[in-house]
Structures are given as C-alpha cells and as structure tokens.
Amino acid sequence: MKSIFYIVLLSVSTSFISCKNQTKSGDTKTINSSISVDDFEKKLTTSEVQLVDVRTPEEFSEGHLKGTVNYNVNDAEFNKKIAMLNKNKPVLVYCLSGGRSGSAANLMAENGFVEVYNMKGGIMKWNAANKPMDNGTVVPASHGMSEKDFNTLLNDDKYVLVDYNAKWCKPCLKMAPMLDRFVDKQKEKVILVKIDADANKSLLQQKRIEAIPVLELYKDGKLIWKHDGEIDEETLVNEIKF
C-alpha cells in the first residue's frame, strides 16, 4: 500500500514540475540589446521595424536616419509617445552616442516592448562609418572648431586637459565640477579646454571620438594621456602626475 502511495505521489509531483516548466518555456522573453551600427543598418531592412530617434528636436533637425520618428527621451511626454508604437514589433532606437537611447531602450523593455535594439555608439559612430542619413548622403558635420584651431589651443607652456562633453550628457555634467576643482588646484601647471560635442561635430569626427565623455591630456601639442567614459576624482589624480 505504501509503495502504491509513493508511486502516486511521485507521479503527481512529476506532472506538477512538468507543467511548471512548460509555463516557463511559454513565457515571452523581452529582447533588449545594444548592437553595432552595421547590425543596426541590417535591421533597418526589416519591413515592420519601428525607428526612434530619442535626441532633442534641435539635434534631430540637423540630421537623422530616414524614416525616423523623434521622441525626446528627456521629454515628460516620452512614455505617452512610445505608447503609440506597436509593442509586438521590433523597435530600433538611437541618439548621439548611445547613452540616452540605452536608457530609452530600458524604459521600453520595462513597458512591455518585446524586441528593442539600441545603436551602440549612436549617430557619432554611424557618421564615423559613413552611413547614409535621411537625404541619402552623409550629413556634413555641423559648424564648430576646426582641427587647426584645436591644435592652436594646444600650443601652451602648460599641460592642456581637454574635456569633450555635452549639455545632455549626465556623466559629463557630473564630472564638470570635479574637473574644475582639479584644474584650479593645478592652475599653474594645467589649463582646461571644454569642447561641446554638439557644437563641434566635425572636430570629433576628425579625431574619431565616437562617445562621450572623453578626456585628453596634452603636453607640447602631444597627447600623453586619454580616458574614455566617466572618471572619479581619485582616479584622475592617481592617473595624472605632473
């Protein structure tokens, strides 16, 4: 009798586990991935793809990918705007360097979008690869400092610390007061040059800078140190020795 009871109990348990596994395997899995500009371009050929530029309207007006809608991720209405998209069709998102679009992709995934792809490196990487824009040609880089003008800034007896930043870049804004403090303490040895990425797109393209923030240190016109991405004050002090 005991043997029969154990057999029945084992059978019920096995059935429960089997059903539970089937439920899991049937769940919809959200795809939220950052992909290269080449893979991004390939996905644009998909007929049902939805393309979203999450930059500001001003940035959008200077050049964007063909067939894009502009939903500024920092706009209070962003969630309402993306609600107009089909959550069951693939969505491709991009910005200038990939940061804002990465945040937008996460928001979409959290709001039930099944398939979201963020362009790694954004428009900066896209332009560096000479990819086509909405008019079928590469949009010329906007006005700003020339490389010749930039090199003139480096002709100084002091060290020159160059900060490539943008007003919308949160890590850049976070680093700004720290950089000011650092340079102020070393003002007899170093000067700080701030380069706005939006106003100097041509320069950044010439220098192959595809994402911000970026810091560069020059001495006698020669690059002696470089850091990509956010950096804290302790690391900066430890890495830069005058």
C-alpha positions as CSV (number, residue, x, y, z in Angstrom):
1,M,0.0,0.0,0.0
2,K,2.8,2.4,0.9
3,S,4.5,1.6,-2.4
4,I,1.4,2.5,-4.3
5,F,1.1,5.8,-2.4
6,Y,4.7,6.8,-3.1
7,I,4.2,6.0,-6.8
8,V,1.0,8.1,-7.0
9,L,2.7,11.0,-5.1
10,L,5.8,10.8,-7.4
11,S,3.5,10.8,-10.4
12,V,1.6,13.9,-9.2
13,S,4.9,15.7,-8.4
14,T,6.4,14.9,-11.8
15,S,3.3,16.2,-13.5
16,F,3.4,19.4,-11.5
17,I,7.1,20.0,-12.3
18,S,6.4,19.2,-16.0
19,C,3.5,21.7,-16.2
20,K,5.5,24.4,-14.4
21,N,8.4,24.0,-16.9
22,Q,6.0,24.3,-19.8
23,T,4.6,27.5,-18.4
24,K,8.1,29.0,-18.1
25,S,9.1,27.9,-21.6
26,G,5.9,29.6,-23.0
27,D,6.6,32.9,-21.3
28,T,7.5,35.8,-23.7
29,K,11.1,36.9,-23.3
30,T,12.0,40.5,-24.0
31,I,15.0,41.2,-26.2
32,N,16.8,44.4,-25.1
33,S,20.2,44.6,-26.8
34,S,22.8,47.2,-27.9
35,I,24.1,46.3,-31.4
36,S,26.7,47.7,-33.8
37,V,25.9,50.2,-36.5
38,D,26.4,47.5,-39.1
39,D,23.8,45.2,-37.4
40,F,21.6,48.2,-36.8
41,E,21.6,49.1,-40.5
42,K,20.8,45.5,-41.4
43,K,17.8,45.5,-39.2
44,L,16.5,48.7,-40.9
45,T,15.7,46.5,-43.9
46,T,13.0,44.7,-41.9
47,S,9.6,45.9,-43.1
48,E,8.0,46.0,-39.7
49,V,10.7,47.8,-37.8
50,Q,10.0,51.0,-35.9
51,L,12.8,53.5,-35.8
52,V,13.0,56.1,-33.0
53,D,15.4,59.0,-32.6
54,V,15.5,59.9,-28.9
55,R,17.5,63.1,-29.2
56,T,16.2,66.7,-28.9
57,P,14.3,68.2,-31.8
58,E,17.2,70.6,-32.4
59,E,19.6,67.6,-32.8
60,F,17.0,65.8,-34.9
61,S,16.7,68.7,-37.3
62,E,20.4,68.7,-38.0
63,G,20.3,65.2,-39.5
64,H,18.7,61.8,-38.7
65,L,18.1,58.4,-40.2
66,K,15.4,58.1,-42.9
67,G,12.0,57.0,-41.6
68,T,12.7,58.0,-38.0
69,V,10.2,59.5,-35.5
70,N,11.6,61.9,-32.9
71,Y,10.6,61.1,-29.3
72,N,12.9,63.0,-26.9
73,V,13.7,60.6,-24.1
74,N,14.1,63.6,-21.7
75,D,10.7,64.9,-22.6
76,A,8.0,64.5,-19.9
77,E,5.7,63.1,-22.6
78,F,8.1,60.3,-23.7
79,N,6.2,57.5,-22.2
80,K,2.9,58.7,-23.8
81,K,4.6,58.9,-27.2
82,I,6.2,55.5,-27.1
83,A,2.7,54.1,-26.1
84,M,1.7,54.9,-29.7
85,L,4.2,52.3,-31.0
86,N,3.4,48.6,-31.5
87,K,4.9,46.7,-28.6
88,N,5.0,43.5,-30.5
89,K,7.1,44.8,-33.4
90,P,10.9,45.4,-33.3
91,V,11.9,48.9,-32.2
92,L,15.3,50.4,-33.1
93,V,16.4,53.4,-31.0
94,Y,19.4,55.7,-31.3
95,C,20.8,59.1,-30.0
96,L,24.1,60.9,-30.4
97,S,26.4,58.4,-28.6
98,G,24.2,55.6,-27.4
99,G,23.7,56.7,-23.8
100,R,20.2,58.2,-23.9
101,S,19.0,55.6,-26.4
102,G,20.2,52.9,-23.9
103,S,18.0,54.4,-21.2
104,A,15.1,54.7,-23.7
105,A,15.5,51.0,-24.6
106,N,15.4,50.0,-20.9
107,L,12.2,52.1,-20.4
108,M,10.6,50.4,-23.4
109,A,11.6,46.9,-22.2
110,E,10.0,47.8,-18.8
111,N,6.9,49.0,-20.6
112,G,6.4,45.6,-22.3
113,F,8.1,46.1,-25.7
114,V,9.1,42.6,-26.9
115,E,12.1,43.5,-29.1
116,V,14.2,46.6,-28.6
117,Y,17.6,47.4,-30.2
118,N,19.9,50.3,-29.2
119,M,22.5,51.5,-31.7
120,K,25.9,51.3,-29.9
121,G,27.8,54.5,-30.4
122,G,24.8,56.4,-31.8
123,I,25.0,58.9,-34.6
124,M,28.7,59.6,-33.8
125,K,29.5,56.0,-34.6
126,W,27.1,56.0,-37.6
127,N,28.7,59.1,-39.2
128,A,32.2,57.7,-38.5
129,A,31.3,54.7,-40.5
130,N,30.0,56.9,-43.4
131,K,26.4,55.5,-43.1
132,P,23.6,57.3,-45.1
133,M,21.2,59.7,-43.4
134,D,17.7,60.9,-44.4
135,N,18.7,62.6,-47.6
136,G,20.7,59.6,-48.9
137,T,24.1,61.1,-48.2
138,V,26.2,61.6,-45.1
139,V,25.1,64.7,-43.3
140,P,28.0,67.1,-43.2
141,A,29.3,67.8,-39.7
142,S,27.9,71.0,-38.2
143,H,29.9,74.2,-37.7
144,G,32.4,74.5,-34.9
145,M,36.1,74.5,-34.2
146,S,38.4,73.2,-36.9
147,E,41.2,70.7,-36.2
148,K,43.7,73.5,-37.0
149,D,42.0,75.8,-34.4
150,F,42.1,72.9,-31.9
151,N,45.8,72.3,-32.4
152,T,46.4,76.0,-31.8
153,L,44.9,75.7,-28.4
154,L,47.4,73.0,-27.6
155,N,50.3,75.4,-28.1
156,D,50.8,76.3,-24.5
157,D,53.6,76.1,-22.0
158,K,51.2,74.3,-19.6
159,Y,49.6,70.9,-19.8
160,V,46.3,71.1,-21.6
161,L,43.4,69.0,-20.3
162,V,40.6,68.6,-22.9
163,D,37.1,67.7,-21.8
164,Y,34.8,66.5,-24.6
165,N,31.2,66.9,-23.3
166,A,27.6,67.8,-24.0
167,K,24.8,69.6,-22.1
168,W,22.6,66.5,-22.2
169,C,25.4,64.1,-21.1
170,K,24.8,63.2,-17.4
171,P,28.3,61.8,-16.7
172,C,29.7,65.0,-18.3
173,L,27.6,67.2,-16.0
174,K,28.6,65.1,-13.0
175,M,32.3,65.3,-13.9
176,A,32.3,69.1,-14.7
177,P,32.7,70.5,-11.1
178,M,35.3,67.8,-10.3
179,L,37.4,68.8,-13.3
180,D,37.1,72.5,-12.4
181,R,38.4,71.7,-8.9
182,F,41.2,69.6,-10.2
183,V,42.4,72.3,-12.6
184,D,42.0,75.0,-10.0
185,K,44.4,73.2,-7.7
186,Q,46.9,72.8,-10.5
187,K,46.3,76.1,-12.3
188,E,50.0,76.9,-12.5
189,K,50.6,73.7,-14.4
190,V,47.4,72.9,-16.4
191,I,44.6,74.6,-18.3
192,L,41.2,73.1,-19.1
193,V,39.7,73.2,-22.6
194,K,36.0,72.2,-22.8
195,I,34.7,71.0,-26.2
196,D,31.0,70.8,-26.7
197,A,30.2,67.7,-28.8
198,D,27.1,69.2,-30.4
199,A,28.8,72.4,-31.5
200,N,31.9,70.6,-32.7
201,K,30.8,67.5,-34.6
202,S,33.3,67.9,-37.3
203,L,36.2,68.1,-34.9
204,L,35.0,65.0,-33.0
205,Q,34.6,63.1,-36.3
206,Q,38.1,64.1,-37.4
207,K,39.5,62.9,-34.0
208,R,37.5,59.7,-34.2
209,I,35.7,60.3,-30.9
210,E,32.6,58.2,-31.1
211,A,31.2,58.5,-27.5
212,I,31.4,61.0,-24.6
213,P,32.7,61.9,-22.1
214,V,36.3,61.7,-23.2
215,L,39.3,63.4,-21.5
216,E,42.7,64.0,-23.2
217,L,45.9,65.5,-21.7
218,Y,48.4,67.2,-24.0
219,K,51.9,68.5,-23.4
220,D,53.8,70.5,-26.1
221,G,51.0,69.6,-28.5
222,K,51.4,65.8,-28.0
223,L,48.7,63.5,-26.5
224,I,50.1,61.9,-23.3
225,W,47.0,60.6,-21.6
226,K,43.4,59.7,-22.6
227,H,40.4,58.4,-20.7
228,D,37.1,57.3,-22.3
229,G,34.0,57.4,-20.2
230,E,33.2,58.7,-16.7
231,I,36.1,59.1,-14.2
232,D,36.1,60.0,-10.5
233,E,38.4,62.5,-8.9
234,E,40.6,60.0,-7.0
235,T,41.3,58.0,-10.2
236,L,42.0,61.2,-12.1
237,V,44.5,62.4,-9.5
238,N,46.2,59.0,-9.5
239,E,46.5,58.7,-13.3
240,I,47.6,62.2,-14.0
241,K,51.0,63.1,-12.5
242,F,52.6,66.4,-13.2
